[in-house]
Amino acid sequence: MKSQALHGHLDALLLSVLEGGALHGYAIIEALKSRSGGTLNLPTGTIYPALRRLERAGYVESEWSTVNGRERRTYRLTAPGHRALAGERASWQELSSTVGRFLGTEPPPAAAT
């Protein structure tokens, strides 16, 4: 899936992945890939700018650590991030319900004459 298809939803997906606990960048990318069954195989050039944007917004915090001699940044959800995720979920439910009325498998209702 191309990152353009996720426009407007990537932040919510990242917040959701971080809801399970702190992760470093590569682990976030792997979690997206795993939870999507391989459909979301997004490059670092898509993920890291979004994580920085979420950090500037106060939804995510990060810290540097050294693991096996390698520096890596670990991200975690903040309290405002948890609230933002709840709002994103509510918005997604409304959007998917509305779009489903048009693109779902049910035929549209007959037009009134």
PAFI-861890 format. One record per atom (N, C-alpha, C): atom name; residue in one letter; residue number from 1; x, y, z. Coordinates in Angstrom, 2 decimals. Example, Ala and Ser with C-alpha at 12.3 -4.5 7.8 and 13.67 -1.06 7.14 Angstrom:
! PAFI-861890
<"N","a",1,<13.19,-5.69,7.80>>
<"CA","a",1,<12.30,-4.50,7.80>>
<"C","a",1,<13.20,-3.30,7.80>>
<"N","s",2,<12.85,-2.25,7.08>>
<"CA","s",2,<13.67,-1.06,7.14>>
<"C","s",2,<12.90,0.03,7.87>>
***
This chain:
! PAFI-861890
<"N","m",1,<0.86,-1.18,0.00>>
<"CA","m",1,<0.00,0.00,0.00>>
<"C","m",1,<0.90,1.23,0.00>>
<"N","k",2,<0.57,2.18,-0.83>>
<"CA","k",2,<1.36,3.40,-0.92>>
<"C","k",2,<1.02,4.35,0.22>>
<"N","s",3,<2.04,5.11,0.63>>
<"CA","s",3,<1.84,6.02,1.75>>
<"C","s",3,<0.81,7.10,1.43>>
<"N","q",4,<0.63,7.44,0.14>>
<"CA","q",4,<-0.38,8.44,-0.22>>
<"C","q",4,<-1.79,7.97,0.13>>
<"N","a",5,<-2.01,6.67,0.08>>
<"CA","a",5,<-3.33,6.12,0.42>>
<"C","a",5,<-3.63,6.29,1.90>>
<"N","l",6,<-2.60,6.48,2.70>>
<"CA","l",6,<-2.77,6.61,4.14>>
<"C","l",6,<-2.90,8.06,4.57>>
<"N","h",7,<-2.86,8.96,3.62>>
<"CA","h",7,<-2.89,10.39,3.95>>
<"C","h",7,<-4.02,10.68,4.93>>
<"N","g",8,<-3.66,11.29,6.04>>
<"CA","g",8,<-4.66,11.61,7.05>>
<"C","g",8,<-4.88,10.52,8.09>>
<"N","h",9,<-4.30,9.33,7.86>>
<"CA","h",9,<-4.52,8.23,8.80>>
<"C","h",9,<-3.23,7.71,9.42>>
<"N","l",10,<-2.09,8.10,8.88>>
<"CA","l",10,<-0.82,7.59,9.37>>
<"C","l",10,<-0.60,7.93,10.84>>
<"N","d",11,<-0.91,9.14,11.23>>
<"CA","d",11,<-0.72,9.53,12.63>>
<"C","d",11,<-1.51,8.61,13.56>>
<"N","a",12,<-2.74,8.33,13.21>>
<"CA","a",12,<-3.58,7.46,14.04>>
<"C","a",12,<-3.00,6.05,14.11>>
<"N","l",13,<-2.48,5.56,12.99>>
<"CA","l",13,<-1.88,4.22,12.99>>
<"C","l",13,<-0.65,4.19,13.90>>
<"N","l",14,<0.18,5.23,13.83>>
<"CA","l",14,<1.36,5.29,14.69>>
<"C","l",14,<0.98,5.37,16.16>>
<"N","l",15,<-0.01,6.20,16.48>>
<"CA","l",15,<-0.47,6.29,17.87>>
<"C","l",15,<-0.98,4.93,18.35>>
<"N","s",16,<-1.69,4.24,17.49>>
<"CA","s",16,<-2.23,2.93,17.86>>
<"C","s",16,<-1.12,1.92,18.13>>
<"N","v",17,<-0.09,1.93,17.29>>
<"CA","v",17,<1.03,1.01,17.50>>
<"C","v",17,<1.72,1.31,18.84>>
<"N","l",18,<1.86,2.59,19.15>>
<"CA","l",18,<2.54,2.97,20.39>>
<"C","l",18,<1.68,2.79,21.63>>
<"N","e",19,<0.40,2.56,21.44>>
<"CA","e",19,<-0.49,2.32,22.57>>
<"C","e",19,<-0.06,1.08,23.36>>
<"N","g",20,<0.56,0.14,22.68>>
<"CA","g",20,<1.00,-1.08,23.33>>
<"C","g",20,<2.27,-0.93,24.15>>
<"N","g",21,<2.94,0.21,24.05>>
<"CA","g",21,<4.16,0.45,24.80>>
<"C","g",21,<5.22,1.10,23.94>>
<"N","a",22,<6.29,1.52,24.57>>
<"CA","a",22,<7.37,2.23,23.88>>
<"C","a",22,<8.06,1.31,22.87>>
<"N","l",23,<8.39,1.88,21.71>>
<"CA","l",23,<9.08,1.15,20.66>>
<"C","l",23,<10.08,2.06,19.97>>
<"N","h",24,<11.14,1.47,19.45>>
<"CA","h",24,<12.07,2.24,18.63>>
<"C","h",24,<11.54,2.26,17.19>>
<"N","g",25,<12.10,3.14,16.38>>
<"CA","g",25,<11.57,3.38,15.04>>
<"C","g",25,<11.41,2.14,14.19>>
<"N","y",26,<12.45,1.31,14.11>>
<"CA","y",26,<12.36,0.11,13.27>>
<"C","y",26,<11.28,-0.83,13.79>>
<"N","a",27,<11.14,-0.94,15.10>>
<"CA","a",27,<10.10,-1.80,15.68>>
<"C","a",27,<8.70,-1.27,15.33>>
<"N","i",28,<8.56,0.04,15.23>>
<"CA","i",28,<7.28,0.63,14.83>>
<"C","i",28,<6.96,0.23,13.39>>
<"N","i",29,<7.96,0.34,12.52>>
<"CA","i",29,<7.77,-0.05,11.12>>
<"C","i",29,<7.39,-1.52,11.02>>
<"N","e",30,<8.07,-2.37,11.78>>
<"CA","e",30,<7.77,-3.80,11.78>>
<"C","e",30,<6.38,-4.09,12.34>>
<"N","a",31,<5.96,-3.34,13.38>>
<"CA","a",31,<4.63,-3.54,13.95>>
<"C","a",31,<3.55,-3.17,12.93>>
<"N","l",32,<3.76,-2.08,12.20>>
<"CA","l",32,<2.80,-1.70,11.15>>
<"C","l",32,<2.70,-2.79,10.10>>
<"N","k",33,<3.84,-3.31,9.71>>
<"CA","k",33,<3.86,-4.36,8.69>>
<"C","k",33,<3.18,-5.62,9.21>>
<"N","s",34,<3.50,-6.01,10.44>>
<"CA","s",34,<2.95,-7.23,11.02>>
<"C","s",34,<1.44,-7.13,11.21>>
<"N","r",35,<0.98,-6.05,11.83>>
<"CA","r",35,<-0.45,-5.90,12.12>>
<"C","r",35,<-1.29,-5.75,10.86>>
<"N","s",36,<-0.65,-5.31,9.76>>
<"CA","s",36,<-1.40,-5.15,8.50>>
<"C","s",36,<-1.26,-6.36,7.60>>
<"N","g",37,<-0.63,-7.41,8.09>>
<"CA","g",37,<-0.44,-8.59,7.25>>
<"C","g",37,<0.49,-8.32,6.09>>
<"N","g",38,<1.41,-7.37,6.25>>
<"CA","g",38,<2.38,-7.05,5.21>>
<"C","g",38,<1.95,-5.95,4.27>>
<"N","t",39,<0.71,-5.51,4.38>>
<"CA","t",39,<0.19,-4.47,3.47>>
<"C","t",39,<0.87,-3.13,3.71>>
<"N","l",40,<1.11,-2.79,4.98>>
<"CA","l",40,<1.76,-1.52,5.31>>
<"C","l",40,<3.26,-1.76,5.46>>
<"N","n",41,<3.99,-1.59,4.38>>
<"CA","n",41,<5.44,-1.73,4.38>>
<"C","n",41,<6.00,-0.35,4.04>>
<"N","l",42,<5.96,0.53,5.03>>
<"CA","l",42,<6.27,1.93,4.79>>
<"C","l",42,<7.74,2.23,5.03>>
<"N","p",43,<8.32,3.10,4.22>>
<"CA","p",43,<9.74,3.43,4.38>>
<"C","p",43,<9.98,4.36,5.56>>
<"N","t",44,<11.23,4.38,6.01>>
<"CA","t",44,<11.60,5.25,7.12>>
<"C","t",44,<11.34,6.71,6.77>>
<"N","g",45,<11.45,7.07,5.51>>
<"CA","g",45,<11.21,8.45,5.07>>
<"C","g",45,<9.77,8.87,5.23>>
<"N","t",46,<8.89,7.94,5.45>>
<"CA","t",46,<7.48,8.24,5.74>>
<"C","t",46,<7.24,8.25,7.25>>
<"N","i",47,<7.82,7.28,7.94>>
<"CA","i",47,<7.54,7.08,9.37>>
<"C","i",47,<8.21,8.13,10.25>>
<"N","y",48,<9.50,8.37,10.05>>
<"CA","y",48,<10.20,9.28,10.96>>
<"C","y",48,<9.70,10.71,10.93>>
<"N","p",49,<9.39,11.29,9.77>>
<"CA","p",49,<8.81,12.64,9.80>>
<"C","p",49,<7.47,12.67,10.54>>
<"N","a",50,<6.68,11.62,10.40>>
<"CA","a",50,<5.39,11.56,11.11>>
<"C","a",50,<5.61,11.46,12.62>>
<"N","l",51,<6.60,10.69,13.03>>
<"CA","l",51,<6.91,10.59,14.46>>
<"C","l",51,<7.38,11.93,15.01>>
<"N","r",52,<8.19,12.65,14.25>>
<"CA","r",52,<8.64,13.98,14.69>>
<"C","r",52,<7.46,14.94,14.80>>
<"N","r",53,<6.53,14.85,13.84>>
<"CA","r",53,<5.34,15.69,13.87>>
<"C","r",53,<4.50,15.39,15.12>>
<"N","l",54,<4.34,14.11,15.44>>
<"CA","l",54,<3.59,13.71,16.63>>
<"C","l",54,<4.30,14.15,17.91>>
<"N","e",55,<5.61,14.15,17.87>>
<"CA","e",55,<6.37,14.60,19.04>>
<"C","e",55,<6.20,16.11,19.23>>
<"N","r",56,<6.27,16.87,18.15>>
<"CA","r",56,<6.07,18.32,18.24>>
<"C","r",56,<4.67,18.65,18.76>>
<"N","a",57,<3.69,17.83,18.41>>
<"CA","a",57,<2.31,18.04,18.86>>
<"C","a",57,<2.12,17.63,20.32>>
<"N","g",58,<3.10,16.96,20.90>>
<"CA","g",58,<2.99,16.52,22.29>>
<"C","g",58,<2.31,15.18,22.47>>
<"N","y",59,<2.05,14.46,21.38>>
<"CA","y",59,<1.37,13.17,21.46>>
<"C","y",59,<2.33,12.01,21.71>>
<"N","v",60,<3.61,12.24,21.42>>
<"CA","v",60,<4.64,11.22,21.54>>
<"C","v",60,<5.86,11.85,22.19>>
<"N","e",61,<6.53,11.09,23.03>>
<"CA","e",61,<7.81,11.51,23.59>>
<"C","e",61,<8.86,10.51,23.13>>
<"N","s",62,<10.10,10.96,23.03>>
<"CA","s",62,<11.15,10.04,22.64>>
<"C","s",62,<12.38,10.25,23.51>>
<"N","e",63,<13.20,9.22,23.54>>
<"CA","e",63,<14.46,9.31,24.24>>
<"C","e",63,<15.48,8.43,23.53>>
<"N","w",64,<16.73,8.86,23.60>>
<"CA","w",64,<17.82,8.10,22.98>>
<"C","w",64,<18.35,7.09,23.98>>
<"N","s",65,<18.71,5.93,23.46>>
<"CA","s",65,<19.35,4.91,24.29>>
<"C","s",65,<20.38,4.19,23.42>>
<"N","t",66,<21.26,3.45,24.08>>
<"CA","t",66,<22.26,2.67,23.36>>
<"C","t",66,<21.98,1.21,23.63>>
<"N","v",67,<21.83,0.45,22.56>>
<"CA","v",67,<21.56,-0.98,22.66>>
<"C","v",67,<22.59,-1.69,21.79>>
<"N","n",68,<23.36,-2.58,22.39>>
<"CA","n",68,<24.42,-3.30,21.68>>
<"C","n",68,<25.34,-2.35,20.93>>
<"N","g",69,<25.66,-1.23,21.57>>
<"CA","g",69,<26.57,-0.27,20.98>>
<"C","g",69,<25.96,0.64,19.93>>
<"N","r",70,<24.68,0.49,19.68>>
<"CA","r",70,<24.01,1.30,18.66>>
<"C","r",70,<23.02,2.25,19.32>>
<"N","e",71,<23.05,3.50,18.87>>
<"CA","e",71,<22.08,4.49,19.37>>
<"C","e",71,<20.75,4.28,18.67>>
<"N","r",72,<19.70,4.37,19.45>>
<"CA","r",72,<18.36,4.32,18.85>>
<"C","r",72,<17.41,5.16,19.68>>
<"N","r",73,<16.42,5.66,18.98>>
<"CA","r",73,<15.42,6.52,19.62>>
<"C","r",73,<14.18,5.69,19.88>>
<"N","t",74,<13.70,5.78,21.10>>
<"CA","t",74,<12.50,5.04,21.49>>
<"C","t",74,<11.37,6.04,21.70>>
<"N","y",75,<10.20,5.70,21.17>>
<"CA","y",75,<9.03,6.57,21.22>>
<"C","y",75,<7.98,5.97,22.13>>
<"N","r",76,<7.28,6.84,22.84>>
<"CA","r",76,<6.17,6.37,23.67>>
<"C","r",76,<5.03,7.38,23.60>>
<"N","l",77,<3.83,6.88,23.81>>
<"CA","l",77,<2.62,7.69,23.78>>
<"C","l",77,<2.51,8.50,25.08>>
<"N","t",78,<2.11,9.75,24.97>>
<"CA","t",78,<1.88,10.60,26.14>>
<"C","t",78,<0.39,10.58,26.48>>
<"N","a",79,<0.01,11.20,27.60>>
<"CA","a",79,<-1.41,11.29,27.95>>
<"C","a",79,<-2.19,12.03,26.87>>
<"N","p",80,<-1.69,13.17,26.35>>
<"CA","p",80,<-2.41,13.81,25.24>>
<"C","p",80,<-2.48,12.89,24.01>>
<"N","g",81,<-1.46,12.06,23.82>>
<"CA","g",81,<-1.47,11.11,22.71>>
<"C","g",81,<-2.56,10.07,22.85>>
<"N","h",82,<-2.78,9.61,24.07>>
<"CA","h",82,<-3.87,8.65,24.33>>
<"C","h",82,<-5.22,9.30,24.02>>
<"N","r",83,<-5.38,10.57,24.42>>
<"CA","r",83,<-6.64,11.28,24.13>>
<"C","r",83,<-6.81,11.49,22.63>>
<"N","a",84,<-5.71,11.83,21.95>>
<"CA","a",84,<-5.78,12.03,20.50>>
<"C","a",84,<-6.15,10.72,19.80>>
<"N","l",85,<-5.61,9.61,20.27>>
<"CA","l",85,<-5.93,8.31,19.69>>
<"C","l",85,<-7.41,8.00,19.87>>
<"N","a",86,<-7.96,8.28,21.02>>
<"CA","a",86,<-9.39,8.06,21.25>>
<"C","a",86,<-10.22,8.88,20.26>>
<"N","g",87,<-9.83,10.13,20.05>>
<"CA","g",87,<-10.52,10.97,19.08>>
<"C","g",87,<-10.38,10.45,17.66>>
<"N","e",88,<-9.19,9.97,17.32>>
<"CA","e",88,<-8.96,9.39,15.98>>
<"C","e",88,<-9.83,8.16,15.76>>
<"N","r",89,<-9.96,7.35,16.81>>
<"CA","r",89,<-10.80,6.14,16.68>>
<"C","r",89,<-12.26,6.51,16.46>>
<"N","a",90,<-12.74,7.50,17.18>>
<"CA","a",90,<-14.13,7.93,17.01>>
<"C","a",90,<-14.34,8.48,15.60>>
<"N","s",91,<-13.40,9.29,15.13>>
<"CA","s",91,<-13.50,9.85,13.77>>
<"C","s",91,<-13.47,8.75,12.73>>
<"N","w",92,<-12.60,7.75,12.95>>
<"CA","w",92,<-12.49,6.64,12.00>>
<"C","w",92,<-13.80,5.85,11.95>>
<"N","q",93,<-14.41,5.60,13.09>>
<"CA","q",93,<-15.67,4.86,13.11>>
<"C","q",93,<-16.74,5.60,12.31>>
<"N","e",94,<-16.81,6.91,12.50>>
<"CA","e",94,<-17.78,7.70,11.77>>
<"C","e",94,<-17.50,7.69,10.27>>
<"N","l",95,<-16.23,7.89,9.91>>
<"CA","l",95,<-15.86,7.91,8.49>>
<"C","l",95,<-16.11,6.57,7.83>>
<"N","s",96,<-15.66,5.49,8.47>>
<"CA","s",96,<-15.81,4.17,7.85>>
<"C","s",96,<-17.28,3.78,7.74>>
<"N","s",97,<-18.08,4.18,8.70>>
<"CA","s",97,<-19.51,3.89,8.63>>
<"C","s",97,<-20.15,4.65,7.46>>
<"N","t",98,<-19.78,5.91,7.32>>
<"CA","t",98,<-20.36,6.73,6.25>>
<"C","t",98,<-19.91,6.24,4.88>>
<"N","v",99,<-18.61,6.02,4.71>>
<"CA","v",99,<-18.09,5.56,3.41>>
<"C","v",99,<-18.64,4.17,3.09>>
<"N","g",100,<-18.79,3.34,4.13>>
<"CA","g",100,<-19.34,2.00,3.93>>
<"C","g",100,<-20.73,2.02,3.33>>
<"N","r",101,<-21.48,3.07,3.59>>
<"CA","r",101,<-22.81,3.18,2.99>>
<"C","r",101,<-22.74,3.33,1.48>>
<"N","f",102,<-21.62,3.80,0.98>>
<"CA","f",102,<-21.45,3.98,-0.45>>
<"C","f",102,<-20.64,2.86,-1.09>>
<"N","l",103,<-19.61,2.40,-0.41>>
<"CA","l",103,<-18.70,1.43,-0.99>>
<"C","l",103,<-18.86,0.03,-0.43>>
<"N","g",104,<-19.75,-0.15,0.50>>
<"CA","g",104,<-19.96,-1.46,1.11>>
<"C","g",104,<-20.59,-2.44,0.13>>
<"N","t",105,<-20.79,-3.65,0.60>>
<"CA","t",105,<-21.32,-4.69,-0.26>>
<"C","t",105,<-22.84,-4.66,-0.39>>
<"N","e",106,<-23.48,-3.91,0.50>>
<"CA","e",106,<-24.94,-3.82,0.43>>
<"C","e",106,<-25.35,-2.91,-0.73>>
<"N","p",107,<-26.37,-3.30,-1.50>>
<"CA","p",107,<-26.84,-2.41,-2.56>>
<"C","p",107,<-27.47,-1.16,-1.98>>
<"N","p",108,<-27.36,-0.04,-2.68>>
<"CA","p",108,<-27.98,1.18,-2.15>>
<"C","p",108,<-29.50,1.05,-2.09>>
<"N","p",109,<-30.13,1.78,-1.19>>
<"CA","p",109,<-31.60,1.72,-1.12>>
<"C","p",109,<-32.20,2.31,-2.40>>
<"N","a",110,<-33.36,1.83,-2.74>>
<"CA","a",110,<-34.03,2.33,-3.94>>
<"C","a",110,<-34.38,3.80,-3.74>>
<"N","a",111,<-34.21,4.57,-4.79>>
<"CA","a",111,<-34.53,6.00,-4.71>>
<"C","a",111,<-36.04,6.19,-4.65>>
<"N","a",112,<-36.45,7.14,-3.83>>
<"CA","a",112,<-37.87,7.45,-3.71>>
<"C","a",112,<-38.32,8.17,-4.96>>
<"N","t",113,<-39.49,7.82,-5.43>>
<"CA","t",113,<-40.03,8.49,-6.64>>
<"C","t",113,<-41.24,9.29,-6.33>>
***
